[in-house]
């Protein structure tokens, strides 16, 4: 009987050790499972929003109008642009300058005396504001009417009065064969073509 007691005590000690080992393994296993369970999950496939392609459908909305409907997803927008043209009567405005407000100088560009004075009288009969007759700087074969900016209409009227062709109604520039006409609106240069058709006097130009 005394020989069996030590064996019983040893078996009890082994059981305690085994229980401790099993318990330790269990605790380690639970700790590992908890650690794995609390790790964040990583997804390798990136998510992307669905792409919606707008659809444009042209339609015709009567003559002279166009309509375009654009649909994107669940929303729809309709834009209508009407095209029309109004025909309006073209208006023409004619500005007439009073002869009394237009200053005119007549220059004699020939060797015939009195031409500038003669045509000053002829043109002055139309109500134009006439200056003193003068001599041109050069002799000209063809008569011409020169006008300052904005006075083409009066110049054309004067040219018609004395028989100067429309092609000889020209802008007043520094090339005009007359000097000392600053501030004059229209300069009439009498050439040889008008000398033979005019009534001359013995007075100087």
C-alpha positions as CSV (number, residue, x, y, z in Angstrom):
1,X,0.0,0.0,0.0
2,X,2.8,2.4,0.8
3,X,4.4,1.8,-2.6
4,X,1.3,3.0,-4.6
5,X,0.9,6.5,-3.1
6,X,4.0,8.1,-4.7
7,X,2.6,7.0,-8.2
8,X,-0.7,8.7,-7.5
9,X,1.0,11.9,-6.6
10,X,3.2,11.9,-9.7
11,X,0.1,11.3,-11.9
12,X,-1.6,14.2,-10.4
13,X,1.4,16.4,-11.1
14,X,1.5,15.3,-14.7
15,X,-2.2,16.1,-15.1
16,X,-1.7,19.6,-13.8
17,X,1.2,20.2,-16.2
18,X,-0.8,18.9,-19.1
19,X,-3.7,21.1,-18.2
20,X,-1.4,24.1,-18.0
21,X,0.1,23.3,-21.4
22,X,-3.3,22.8,-23.0
23,X,-4.5,26.0,-21.4
24,X,-1.4,27.9,-22.7
25,X,-1.9,26.5,-26.2
26,X,-5.6,27.5,-26.1
27,X,-4.8,31.0,-25.0
28,X,-2.1,31.4,-27.8
29,X,-4.6,30.1,-30.4
30,X,-7.3,32.4,-29.3
31,X,-4.9,35.4,-29.4
32,X,-3.8,34.5,-32.9
33,X,-7.5,34.2,-34.0
34,X,-8.3,37.6,-32.5
35,X,-5.3,39.2,-34.1
36,X,-6.2,37.8,-37.6
37,X,-9.9,38.8,-37.1
38,X,-9.1,42.4,-36.3
39,X,-6.7,43.1,-39.3
40,X,-8.2,45.5,-41.9
41,X,-9.2,43.8,-45.1
42,X,-7.4,45.1,-48.3
43,X,-9.2,44.8,-51.6
44,X,-6.9,44.6,-54.6
45,X,-9.7,45.4,-57.1
46,X,-10.3,49.3,-57.1
47,X,-13.8,50.4,-57.4
48,X,-14.8,52.7,-60.1
49,X,-18.0,54.7,-60.7
50,X,-20.0,53.6,-63.7
51,X,-19.4,55.8,-66.8
52,X,-22.4,57.4,-68.4
53,X,-22.0,58.4,-72.1
54,X,-24.2,61.3,-73.1
55,X,-26.4,60.6,-76.1
56,X,-27.3,63.5,-78.5
57,X,-30.2,63.1,-80.8
58,X,-30.8,65.9,-83.4
59,X,-34.5,66.5,-84.2
60,X,-36.2,68.9,-86.5
61,X,-38.8,71.3,-85.0
62,X,-40.5,73.0,-87.9
63,X,-38.9,75.1,-90.7
64,X,-36.2,77.4,-89.7
65,X,-35.7,75.9,-86.2
66,X,-33.4,73.2,-84.8
67,X,-33.7,71.1,-81.6
68,X,-31.0,69.1,-79.8
69,X,-31.8,66.7,-76.9
70,X,-28.9,65.5,-74.7
71,X,-29.6,62.6,-72.3
72,X,-27.1,61.7,-69.5
73,X,-28.1,59.1,-67.0
74,X,-31.5,59.8,-65.6
75,X,-31.5,63.6,-66.4
76,X,-32.6,65.1,-69.7
77,X,-32.0,68.5,-71.1
78,X,-33.6,69.9,-74.3
79,X,-32.2,73.0,-76.1
80,X,-34.1,74.5,-79.0
81,X,-32.5,77.2,-81.1
82,X,-34.7,79.0,-83.7
83,X,-33.2,80.6,-86.7
84,X,-35.0,83.4,-88.5
85,X,-34.2,86.3,-90.7
86,X,-36.1,89.5,-90.9
87,X,-36.1,91.3,-94.2
88,X,-36.1,95.0,-93.7
89,X,-36.1,97.6,-96.3
90,X,-32.7,99.2,-96.7
91,X,-32.8,102.9,-95.8
92,X,-30.6,105.4,-97.5
93,X,-29.9,108.7,-95.8
94,X,-28.8,111.6,-98.0
95,X,-27.2,114.6,-96.4
96,X,-27.5,117.8,-98.4
97,X,-25.1,120.6,-97.6
98,X,-26.4,124.1,-98.0
99,X,-24.5,126.0,-100.8
100,X,-24.2,129.1,-98.6
101,X,-22.1,127.1,-96.1
102,X,-19.6,125.8,-98.6
103,X,-16.6,128.0,-99.4
104,X,-15.4,127.8,-103.0
105,X,-12.3,129.2,-104.6
106,X,-11.7,129.3,-108.4
107,X,-8.2,129.2,-109.8
108,X,-7.1,130.0,-113.4
109,X,-4.7,127.4,-114.7
110,X,-4.4,128.8,-118.2
111,X,-2.8,131.8,-119.9
112,X,-6.2,133.3,-120.7
113,X,-7.0,136.3,-118.5
114,X,-10.3,136.5,-116.6
115,X,-11.3,132.9,-116.4
116,X,-11.2,132.6,-112.6
117,X,-13.3,135.7,-112.3
118,X,-15.8,134.5,-114.9
119,X,-16.3,131.1,-113.3
120,X,-16.5,132.7,-109.9
121,X,-19.6,134.5,-111.1
122,X,-21.1,131.5,-112.8
123,X,-20.6,129.2,-109.8
124,X,-21.7,132.0,-107.4
125,X,-25.1,132.1,-109.1
126,X,-25.8,128.8,-107.4
127,X,-25.6,130.3,-103.9
128,X,-22.1,129.0,-103.0
129,X,-19.9,131.1,-100.8
130,X,-17.3,132.3,-103.3
131,X,-13.8,133.4,-102.5
132,X,-11.5,135.8,-104.4
133,X,-10.5,134.5,-107.9
134,X,-6.8,133.3,-107.9
135,X,-4.2,131.9,-110.3
136,X,-3.1,128.2,-110.2
137,X,0.5,127.4,-109.5
138,X,0.8,125.5,-112.8
139,X,-0.9,125.5,-116.3
140,X,-3.4,122.6,-116.6
141,X,-4.9,121.2,-119.8
142,X,-7.9,119.7,-118.0
143,X,-10.2,121.4,-115.5
144,X,-10.9,119.7,-112.2
145,X,-12.9,120.3,-109.0
146,X,-11.1,119.4,-105.7
147,X,-13.0,118.9,-102.5
148,X,-12.1,118.8,-98.8
149,X,-13.2,115.8,-96.7
150,X,-17.0,115.6,-96.5
151,X,-17.6,118.0,-99.5
152,X,-17.7,115.6,-102.4
153,X,-21.4,116.2,-103.0
154,X,-21.1,120.0,-103.3
155,X,-18.0,119.5,-105.6
156,X,-19.9,117.1,-107.8
157,X,-22.7,119.6,-108.1
158,X,-20.4,122.5,-109.0
159,X,-18.6,120.2,-111.6
160,X,-21.9,119.6,-113.3
161,X,-22.7,123.3,-113.4
162,X,-19.5,124.2,-115.3
163,X,-19.2,121.0,-117.4
164,X,-16.4,119.2,-115.6
165,X,-16.7,115.4,-115.9
166,X,-17.2,113.3,-112.7
167,X,-13.8,111.7,-113.2
168,X,-12.2,115.1,-112.6
169,X,-13.9,115.5,-109.2
170,X,-11.0,114.7,-106.9
171,X,-10.0,114.9,-103.2
172,X,-8.2,118.0,-102.1
173,X,-4.6,117.2,-101.3
174,X,-1.1,118.8,-101.3
175,X,-0.8,117.7,-105.0
176,X,-3.6,120.2,-106.0
177,X,-2.0,122.8,-108.3
178,X,-3.2,125.7,-106.1
179,X,-1.6,127.3,-103.1
180,X,-3.0,129.4,-100.3
181,X,-6.4,127.7,-100.2
182,X,-6.3,126.7,-96.5
183,X,-9.8,126.4,-95.0
184,X,-11.5,126.3,-98.5
185,X,-14.1,123.5,-99.0
186,X,-14.0,123.2,-102.8
187,X,-11.3,124.4,-105.2
188,X,-12.1,124.7,-108.9
189,X,-9.2,124.7,-111.3
190,X,-10.0,126.0,-114.7
191,X,-7.9,124.4,-117.4
192,X,-7.5,124.9,-121.1
193,X,-10.5,122.7,-121.9
194,X,-12.8,125.3,-120.5
195,X,-10.9,128.4,-121.8
196,X,-12.3,128.0,-125.3
197,X,-15.9,127.6,-124.2
198,X,-16.1,130.5,-121.7
199,X,-16.8,134.1,-122.1
200,X,-13.8,136.0,-121.1
201,X,-13.1,139.5,-120.0
202,X,-10.0,141.6,-120.2
203,X,-9.8,141.7,-116.4
204,X,-7.0,139.7,-114.8
205,X,-7.8,136.4,-113.0
